[in-house]
Amino acid sequence: MRFNHRYTVVFKAKVGFATLCESRSLGEVVQLKLTAEVLVLLREEYVPREPPAEENGNESILEVIRTVELRREREGGLGLSVKGGQEHKLPALISRIVPNQAAAKTQQLFVGDAILKVNGENIEAYSHDQVIETLRSAGDVVTLSVKYFKPAAVFLNKSSNSVPRLEKSWVIYSSIPLLYANLTRYRSGTDKLRSNAFELVGVDGTTSGVLQFDDNHSLAEWMAAITNNINSLLTQMIEFMGWSQQRGSPGTNAQPWSPKFIALKGPDIHLFDMPPMQARDWERCDTVFHVYECMFKILQDSELVDDKQNCCSVQTTSKETIYLSLESRAELLQLERAWYRTNHGAIARLKTYLWTYKFSRLKGSSDDGKQRLKLHFSTDTPGQVDAKEVECSSLQLLLFCIHAFLSAKLASVDPSFLANY
């Protein structure tokens, strides 16, 4: 078996509406946005806005009950303080919102908001201590139903007597990653089809809930678009799969060559004794390396260790060199092409940079042979050089990564490079 991606991946983008039927909010209309990698669900919520100077305060907002979702943080919790309670003949009132913590990050809660429900549980008749205990035990994701209580707000927030102005806006409710996602029309654990509805479950456990559409045509369009993007991601992620022979360590009593199944998937090279048959087989693979931390090389005749032909080496940062042989020259070149495409895709997905320079500005380098590398870049000032020193636990790892970035750079500036591969 050999799989090699040789065609252009086409993703579909799509925007529309559906009814979220099974969630904390039953029968809620949500907006769907499909991208190459995620399905995003948006819900319509009230968000604050700054009113024009000439407008008067909008008192009608006082009658609105708002639903706000918070995500508890490890430090700071929900990021709010509460006063009031039944013993004070007051509702539970938000008396303080801690800047840059959970409540503040929602931008939907205000000092003076009365908390009516916690995760759907009515707390209007609770004492202060009962409210605090309910909030503490509400879990990591807490849904509050709140209503602005102006008399208390004026007292609690003396810096402003104004009512917050809110307007409806579509805000992100959840995002489901498409890679390895499961799209199904069946009710969980049964053979019963849902009517004009499906559920998308991500590999990380996030779910869209049951999304229902107005007609069968809309359902089919959305399922086709999502399925296309899932399959495109899988095609993009697996560049090469096939059998090879691996050379064992010299001096052992075992056979010098043994079969190994190679897979280039995502940013990694995997070597299996048996092909992966289930998703968990990928996680259990003992021999996995990032391609951009390795050096791939097709061996010349003078570099062969015996009469086995069509060989290559993968030098890893653990100072291990993996010797592989493929059945034909064509298969060896196919693996080389897949390696370059895998490296280019992996580098393109990396988003973290300490600093950036054009490779054309690299004028020289030096290292101590152990952990430190110094790179010299030209600057806009003639004759001036900017030196950058990098310290790494493995200098070889750093050099392999630089080589990988150079290869990826060549692929990005020369369209024919990847086309030829």
C-alpha positions in Angstrom: 0.0 0.0 0.0 1.3 3.4 -0.9 -0.5 6.8 -0.5 0.9 9.9 -1.9 -1.0 13.3 -2.2 -0.6 14.6 -5.7 -3.5 17.1 -6.2 -4.6 20.5 -5.0 -6.7 20.5 -1.8 -9.9 22.5 -2.2 -11.6 23.7 1.0 -15.1 25.2 1.2 -16.2 28.2 3.1 -19.8 28.6 4.1 -22.0 30.9 6.2 -25.6 30.2 7.2 -28.1 29.6 10.0 -29.4 26.6 11.9 -31.5 25.9 15.0 -29.5 24.6 18.0 -31.9 22.0 19.4 -30.0 20.2 22.2 -28.1 22.6 24.4 -28.6 24.8 27.4 -30.6 27.1 25.2 -33.3 25.0 23.5 -34.4 25.9 20.0 -32.0 28.8 19.7 -31.1 30.1 16.2 -27.3 30.2 15.7 -25.1 31.4 12.9 -22.7 28.9 11.4 -19.3 29.8 9.8 -17.4 27.0 8.1 -13.7 27.5 7.4 -10.9 25.1 6.3 -10.2 23.9 9.8 -13.2 24.7 12.1 -17.0 25.0 12.3 -17.7 28.1 14.3 -21.1 28.6 16.1 -22.2 32.1 16.9 -25.1 33.2 19.1 -26.8 36.5 19.3 -26.1 38.2 22.6 -26.3 41.7 24.1 -22.9 43.4 24.1 -22.0 46.9 25.4 -21.5 49.8 23.0 -20.6 53.4 23.5 -23.6 55.6 22.7 -23.2 58.8 20.6 -22.8 61.9 22.8 -26.1 63.3 21.6 -28.1 60.2 22.6 -29.9 59.9 25.9 -29.7 56.8 28.1 -31.8 53.8 26.9 -33.8 52.8 30.0 -35.4 49.9 28.1 -32.3 47.8 28.7 -33.3 47.7 32.4 -36.0 45.2 31.4 -33.6 42.8 29.6 -32.6 39.5 31.2 -29.2 38.6 29.7 -27.4 35.2 29.6 -23.7 35.3 30.0 -21.2 32.4 30.0 -18.0 32.6 32.0 -15.0 30.3 32.1 -13.5 30.0 35.5 -9.8 30.7 35.6 -7.2 28.9 37.7 -6.2 32.1 39.4 -9.0 34.5 40.2 -11.9 32.2 39.6 -14.9 34.0 38.1 -13.3 37.4 38.7 -16.3 39.1 40.5 -17.6 39.9 44.0 -21.2 39.6 45.2 -23.2 41.5 47.8 -26.8 41.1 48.9 -28.9 38.1 49.4 -32.3 37.2 50.9 -31.3 38.2 54.5 -30.7 41.8 53.2 -33.9 41.8 51.2 -31.8 42.3 48.0 -30.9 40.1 45.1 -27.4 38.8 44.7 -25.7 41.8 43.2 -22.3 42.0 41.4 -20.4 44.6 43.5 -17.0 44.3 41.8 -15.6 43.1 38.5 -11.8 42.3 38.6 -10.0 43.8 35.6 -8.5 41.2 33.1 -10.2 38.3 34.8 -13.1 36.0 33.7 -16.1 38.3 34.3 -14.3 41.3 32.8 -13.2 39.4 29.7 -16.9 38.7 28.7 -17.5 42.5 28.5 -21.1 41.6 29.2 -21.3 41.9 33.0 -21.6 45.2 35.0 -21.4 46.3 38.6 -25.1 46.4 39.6 -26.2 43.3 37.7 -28.5 41.1 39.8 -27.7 37.4 39.4 -31.0 35.6 38.9 -29.9 32.1 37.9 -26.6 30.1 38.0 -26.5 27.3 35.4 -30.3 27.5 35.1 -30.8 27.3 38.9 -32.9 30.1 40.3 -31.1 31.8 43.2 -33.3 34.8 43.8 -34.4 33.5 47.2 -30.9 32.4 48.3 -29.0 33.9 51.2 -25.6 35.5 50.5 -23.8 32.4 51.7 -25.9 30.1 49.5 -25.2 32.3 46.5 -21.4 32.1 47.1 -21.5 28.4 47.6 -23.6 27.9 44.4 -21.1 30.0 42.4 -18.1 28.1 43.9 -19.6 24.7 43.0 -20.9 25.6 39.5 -18.0 24.1 37.6 -15.5 25.5 35.2 -18.1 26.9 32.7 -20.7 29.0 34.5 -23.8 30.4 32.8 -25.4 33.4 34.6 -28.8 34.9 34.0 -28.5 38.6 35.0 -30.6 41.8 35.0 -29.3 45.3 35.5 -30.5 46.8 38.9 -30.0 50.5 38.5 -30.7 51.6 42.2 -28.0 49.3 43.4 -25.7 50.1 40.5 -25.8 53.8 41.4 -24.7 52.9 45.0 -22.2 50.3 44.1 -20.5 52.1 41.2 -20.4 55.7 42.3 -18.1 56.6 39.4 -21.0 56.4 37.0 -24.8 56.7 37.2 -25.4 55.8 33.6 -27.1 52.6 32.4 -24.8 50.4 30.2 -26.0 50.6 26.5 -26.2 47.2 24.9 -26.9 46.0 21.4 -27.4 42.6 19.9 -24.4 41.1 18.1 -23.2 37.7 16.9 -20.5 36.4 19.3 -18.6 33.1 19.1 -20.4 30.3 21.1 -18.1 27.4 20.3 -15.6 26.2 17.7 -15.3 22.5 16.6 -12.0 21.5 15.0 -12.7 19.5 11.8 -9.6 17.3 11.7 -10.8 13.8 12.7 -14.2 15.2 13.6 -17.2 12.9 13.5 -20.3 14.1 11.6 -23.5 12.1 12.2 -27.2 12.3 11.7 -28.0 9.5 14.1 -29.1 9.9 17.7 -26.3 8.9 20.0 -26.1 5.1 20.5 -29.1 4.4 18.3 -30.1 3.6 14.7 -32.6 6.5 14.7 -32.0 9.3 12.2 -32.6 12.9 13.2 -34.9 14.9 11.0 -33.0 17.5 8.9 -30.4 17.6 11.6 -26.8 16.5 12.4 -24.2 16.8 15.2 -20.5 17.4 14.7 -18.2 16.1 17.4 -14.5 17.1 17.4 -11.7 14.8 18.3 -11.2 16.9 21.5 -14.8 16.2 22.6 -16.3 19.6 21.7 -19.7 19.3 20.1 -21.9 21.5 18.0 -25.0 20.1 19.6 -27.8 19.0 17.3 -28.1 21.5 14.4 -31.4 21.4 12.6 -32.1 22.9 9.2 -35.3 24.2 7.5 -35.2 21.6 4.7 -33.3 18.5 3.5 -31.6 20.5 0.7 -29.9 22.9 3.3 -28.9 19.9 5.4 -27.3 18.1 2.5 -25.4 21.2 1.4 -23.9 21.7 4.9 -23.1 18.0 5.4 -21.3 17.9 2.0 -19.3 21.1 2.7 -18.2 19.9 6.2 -17.4 16.4 5.0 -15.3 17.9 2.1 -13.2 20.0 4.5 -12.7 17.0 6.9 -11.5 14.8 4.1 -9.4 17.6 2.7 -7.7 18.0 6.0 -7.0 14.3 6.2 -5.6 14.3 2.7 -3.4 17.3 3.5 -2.2 15.8 6.8 -1.0 12.4 5.4 1.5 12.9 2.6 3.0 9.4 2.4 2.3 5.9 3.7 4.1 2.8 2.6 6.4 -0.1 3.5 10.2 0.2 3.6 13.1 -1.8 5.1 15.1 -0.5 8.0 18.7 -1.4 8.6 19.4 -2.6 12.2 22.4 -1.7 14.3 25.6 -3.4 13.3 26.8 -6.3 15.5 23.4 -7.7 16.5 22.3 -11.2 15.9 19.0 -10.1 14.3 18.5 -9.9 10.6 20.2 -6.7 9.3 17.0 -5.5 7.6 13.5 -5.5 8.9 10.2 -4.2 7.5 9.0 -0.8 8.7 5.8 1.1 7.7 6.5 4.8 7.1 3.9 7.5 7.5 4.4 11.2 7.0 1.5 12.8 8.8 1.1 16.4 9.9 4.6 17.6 10.9 5.9 14.1 11.8 7.4 11.0 10.5 6.1 7.8 12.1 7.8 4.4 11.8 5.5 1.4 12.6 6.1 -2.4 12.8 2.6 -2.8 11.6 0.4 -0.2 9.7 -1.9 1.9 12.0 -5.4 0.4 11.9 -7.0 2.6 14.6 -6.6 6.2 15.7 -4.9 5.1 19.0 -2.2 3.3 17.0 -0.8 6.8 16.0 -0.5 7.7 19.7 1.2 4.5 20.6 3.8 4.7 17.9 7.3 4.5 19.6 9.3 6.1 16.7 8.0 9.6 16.0 10.1 12.7 15.0 9.2 16.2 13.7 10.5 16.4 10.2 11.8 19.9 10.7 14.0 18.5 13.5 15.6 15.8 11.3 17.8 15.7 8.2 16.7 13.6 5.2 19.2 12.4 2.7 19.1 10.1 -0.3 22.3 8.0 -0.1 24.7 7.8 -3.0 26.2 4.5 -4.1 29.4 5.2 -2.1 27.3 5.7 1.1 25.4 2.4 0.9 26.2 0.0 3.8 25.6 -3.2 1.7 24.1 -4.3 -1.5 20.6 -3.0 -0.7 19.7 -0.3 -3.1 17.4 2.8 -3.1 18.4 3.9 0.4 18.0 7.0 2.4 18.9 8.2 5.9 17.0 10.2 8.5 19.3 11.8 11.0 17.5 12.7 14.2 18.4 15.1 17.1 18.9 12.1 19.4 22.0 11.5 17.2 20.4 8.3 15.9 20.6 7.7 12.2 17.7 5.7 10.6 18.7 3.9 7.5 15.8 3.0 5.2 15.5 1.2 1.9 12.6 1.3 -0.5 11.7 -1.2 -3.2 12.4 1.1 -6.2 14.0 4.4 -7.2 10.6 5.8 -8.0 9.3 5.0 -4.5 12.4 6.6 -2.9 11.9 9.8 -4.9 8.2 9.7 -4.0 9.3 9.7 -0.3 11.7 12.6 -0.9 9.0 14.7 -2.5 6.6 13.9 0.3 9.2 14.9 2.9 9.7 18.3 1.4 6.0 18.9 1.2 5.5 17.8 4.8 8.3 20.0 6.0 6.9 23.0 4.1 3.4 22.4 5.6 4.8 22.0 9.1 6.8 25.2 8.9 3.9 27.2 7.4 1.7 26.2 10.4 4.3 27.4 13.0 3.3 30.8 14.3 5.8 31.5 17.1 8.8 33.7 16.4 11.4 35.3 18.6 12.6 37.5 15.8 12.5 37.6 12.0 15.1 38.3 9.4 15.3 37.6 5.7 17.6 34.8 4.9 19.3 37.0 2.3 20.6 39.1 5.2 22.4 36.2 6.9 26.1 37.1 6.4 27.7 34.5 8.7 27.5 32.3 11.7 29.6 30.7 14.5 29.0 28.3 17.3 30.8 26.8 20.3 30.2 23.2 19.2 27.9 22.6 22.1 24.9 24.8 22.9 25.4 28.3 21.4 25.0 29.6 17.9 25.6 33.2 16.8 24.0 34.5 13.6 25.2 37.7 11.9 22.6 39.7 9.9 23.2 42.8 7.8 21.0 45.9 8.7 19.7 48.8 6.7 22.8 50.8 7.8 25.7 50.0 5.5 28.5 48.1 7.1 26.5 47.5 10.3 25.8 43.9 11.5 23.2 42.7 14.0 24.3 39.7 15.9 21.8 37.3 17.4 22.8 34.6 19.8 20.7 31.5 20.4 21.3 29.0 23.1 19.8 25.5 22.7 20.2 22.2 24.7 21.0 20.6 21.3 22.9 22.6 18.8 22.2 19.9 16.2 18.5 20.3 16.7 18.8 24.0 16.1 20.8 23.5 12.9 18.3 21.0 11.6 15.5 23.5 12.2 17.3 26.2 10.4 17.9 23.9 7.5 14.1 23.0 7.5 13.2 26.7 7.5 15.6 27.3 4.5 13.9 24.5 2.6 10.5 25.8 3.4 11.6 29.3 2.4 12.8 28.1 -1.0 9.4 26.3 -1.5 7.5 29.5 -0.7 9.5 31.9 -3.0 9.8 29.4 -5.9 6.4 28.0 -6.9 8.0 25.4 -9.2 9.8 23.9 -6.2 6.8 22.1 -4.7 5.2 21.7 -8.0 8.1 19.5 -9.1 7.8 17.6 -5.8 
